[in-house]
Amino acid sequence: MADLATVARPYAEALVQSASPSQLSSWSERLFELSQMAAHPEVASLSNNPNVSQAQLAGLLLSGMKNKADDVITNFVNLIISNHRLAVMPEIAIQFEQLKNELEGSAEVFITSAFPMSDVEIADLLQTLKKRFGDKKFNPSVSIDPDLIGGVKVIVGDEVLDTSVKSRLASMQAALSA
């Protein structure tokens, strides 16, 4: 099968083009919900069950959403199911979010720290990232990983900035082993 990202890209791009700027956030939330349901093993097995019609599967997904889906999302779900692309839904949601962030001039920032970070430390780190990535609006998500020993690991888009002690020790080990 083709790479999931390659299959998902046209769907995500079409959705972004169909949405007005005010709809982007709500559609992003709905796509996240759909991707969570599509990734569930029981839903995946239903999508491969010949006794379950496409209309039943679409009805199940749409009824499981918190907010009622509009016509575009409903048509999108029906299209995905009729093209047997339900397994691609999580990747579509990811790419839609990336395209939405590009349009809005923002970026998701995943920060992993060895220790809890204060709001001031996070703000300082985001200020440093603005110097590197331009004046974007950052949406930070912070997690703790004691295995890093010290420092932080930051992921912005497809770039990884790893200043953790664990990473530096691994680099030293590789250099000494070579």
C-alpha positions as CSV (number, residue, x, y, z in Angstrom):
1,M,0.0,0.0,0.0
2,A,1.1,3.5,-0.7
3,D,2.7,5.5,2.1
4,L,-0.1,6.8,4.5
5,A,1.2,10.4,4.3
6,T,1.0,10.3,0.5
7,V,-2.6,9.0,0.5
8,A,-3.7,11.4,3.3
9,R,-2.3,14.6,1.7
10,P,-4.9,15.2,-1.0
11,Y,-7.7,14.6,1.5
12,A,-6.2,17.0,4.1
13,E,-5.5,19.7,1.4
14,A,-9.1,19.4,0.0
15,L,-10.5,19.9,3.5
16,V,-8.4,22.9,4.2
17,Q,-9.4,24.5,0.9
18,S,-13.1,23.8,1.7
19,A,-12.9,25.4,5.1
20,S,-13.3,29.0,5.8
21,P,-10.8,30.4,8.3
22,S,-13.4,30.4,11.1
23,Q,-14.1,26.7,10.5
24,L,-10.5,25.4,10.7
25,S,-10.4,24.9,14.5
26,S,-13.7,23.2,14.7
27,W,-12.9,20.9,11.8
28,S,-9.6,20.1,13.3
29,E,-11.3,19.0,16.5
30,R,-13.8,16.9,14.5
31,L,-11.0,15.3,12.5
32,F,-9.2,14.5,15.7
33,E,-12.3,12.8,17.1
34,L,-12.8,10.8,13.9
35,S,-9.1,9.8,13.8
36,Q,-9.5,8.5,17.4
37,M,-12.5,6.4,16.5
38,A,-10.9,5.2,13.2
39,A,-7.8,4.1,15.1
40,H,-9.9,1.9,17.5
41,P,-9.4,-1.8,16.7
42,E,-13.1,-2.6,16.9
43,V,-13.9,0.1,14.3
44,A,-11.1,-1.1,12.1
45,S,-12.6,-4.6,12.2
46,L,-16.0,-3.3,11.4
47,S,-14.6,-1.5,8.3
48,N,-13.4,-4.8,7.0
49,N,-16.6,-6.7,7.8
50,P,-18.6,-7.4,4.7
51,N,-21.8,-7.6,6.8
52,V,-21.5,-3.9,7.8
53,S,-22.5,-1.5,5.1
54,Q,-20.7,1.7,4.3
55,A,-23.7,3.7,5.5
56,Q,-23.8,1.8,8.8
57,L,-20.1,2.5,9.4
58,A,-20.5,6.2,8.5
59,G,-23.5,6.4,10.8
60,L,-21.5,4.9,13.6
61,L,-18.6,7.3,13.2
62,L,-20.8,10.4,12.8
63,S,-23.1,9.5,15.8
64,G,-20.0,9.0,18.0
65,M,-18.9,12.6,17.6
66,K,-19.5,15.1,20.4
67,N,-20.8,17.8,18.1
68,K,-23.0,17.2,15.1
69,A,-21.0,17.1,11.9
70,D,-21.9,19.6,9.2
71,D,-22.5,18.5,5.6
72,V,-18.9,18.8,4.5
73,I,-17.6,16.6,7.3
74,T,-20.5,14.1,6.7
75,N,-19.6,14.0,3.0
76,F,-16.0,13.6,3.8
77,V,-16.6,10.6,6.1
78,N,-18.8,9.0,3.4
79,L,-16.0,9.6,0.8
80,I,-13.3,8.1,3.1
81,I,-15.4,5.0,3.8
82,S,-16.4,4.5,0.2
83,N,-12.7,4.7,-0.9
84,H,-11.7,2.3,1.9
85,R,-9.4,4.9,3.5
86,L,-10.6,4.7,7.1
87,A,-7.2,3.6,8.2
88,V,-5.7,6.8,6.8
89,M,-7.9,9.0,9.0
90,P,-5.4,9.6,11.7
91,E,-2.8,10.8,9.2
92,I,-5.4,13.0,7.5
93,A,-6.0,14.7,10.9
94,I,-2.3,15.2,11.4
95,Q,-1.8,16.7,8.0
96,F,-4.9,18.9,8.3
97,E,-3.6,20.3,11.6
98,Q,-0.2,21.0,10.0
99,L,-1.8,22.8,7.1
100,K,-4.1,24.7,9.5
101,N,-1.1,25.8,11.5
102,E,0.7,27.0,8.4
103,L,-2.3,29.1,7.4
104,E,-2.6,30.6,10.9
105,G,1.1,31.2,11.2
106,S,1.4,28.9,14.2
107,A,3.2,25.7,15.1
108,E,2.8,22.8,17.5
109,V,5.8,22.6,19.9
110,F,6.3,19.4,21.8
111,I,8.7,20.0,24.7
112,T,10.0,17.0,26.7
113,S,11.9,18.0,29.9
114,A,13.8,16.0,32.5
115,F,12.2,18.1,35.2
116,P,8.9,20.1,35.5
117,M,9.2,23.5,33.9
118,S,7.7,26.7,35.2
119,D,5.7,29.0,33.0
120,V,8.6,31.5,32.9
121,E,11.0,28.8,31.7
122,I,8.5,27.7,29.0
123,A,8.0,31.3,27.9
124,D,11.8,31.8,27.7
125,L,12.2,28.6,25.7
126,L,9.4,29.7,23.3
127,Q,11.1,33.2,22.9
128,T,14.3,31.4,21.9
129,L,12.4,29.3,19.4
130,K,10.9,32.4,17.9
131,K,14.5,33.6,17.0
132,R,15.1,30.3,15.2
133,F,11.7,29.7,13.6
134,G,10.5,33.3,13.0
135,D,7.6,35.1,14.7
136,K,5.1,32.2,14.8
137,K,2.5,31.6,17.4
138,F,3.6,28.4,19.3
139,N,1.2,25.9,20.8
140,P,3.3,24.2,23.4
141,S,2.7,20.7,24.9
142,V,5.1,19.9,27.8
143,S,5.8,16.4,29.1
144,I,8.3,15.1,31.6
145,D,10.8,12.3,30.9
146,P,13.2,11.6,33.7
147,D,15.3,9.4,31.4
148,L,16.6,12.6,29.7
149,I,18.7,13.1,32.9
150,G,18.8,16.9,32.2
151,G,18.0,19.4,29.5
152,V,15.1,19.4,27.0
153,K,14.0,17.9,23.7
154,V,11.9,20.1,21.5
155,I,10.0,19.1,18.4
156,V,8.7,21.8,16.1
157,G,7.2,20.4,12.9
158,D,9.7,18.0,11.5
159,E,12.7,19.5,13.3
160,V,14.0,18.0,16.6
161,L,16.2,20.0,18.9
162,D,17.7,17.7,21.5
163,T,19.9,19.3,24.2
164,S,19.3,16.6,26.7
165,V,22.1,15.0,28.7
166,K,20.9,11.6,27.5
167,S,21.4,12.7,23.9
168,R,24.8,14.2,24.6
169,L,25.9,11.0,26.3
170,A,24.7,8.9,23.4
171,S,26.7,11.2,21.0
172,M,29.8,10.8,23.2
173,Q,29.4,7.0,23.3
174,A,29.1,6.9,19.5
175,A,32.2,9.0,19.1
176,L,34.2,6.9,21.4
177,S,33.0,3.6,19.8
178,A,34.0,4.7,16.3
